[in-house]
Amino acid sequence: MTETAGDLAIAAAICSRN
């Protein structure tokens, strides 16, 4: 994966809010 765990966590948080 080119994305870090932090990036995935942020993306998941954004998707959860939307």
CORPEKA-V164638 format. One record per run of one state. SS is the DSSP state (helix for helix, strand for strand, loop for the rest). FROM is the first residue (numbers start at 0). TO is the last residue. Records with the same first field share a line. If there is no record, write none. Layout:
# CORPEKA-V164638
SS=FROM-TO ; FROM-TO
This chain:
# CORPEKA-V164638
loop=0-3 ; 17-17
helix=4-16
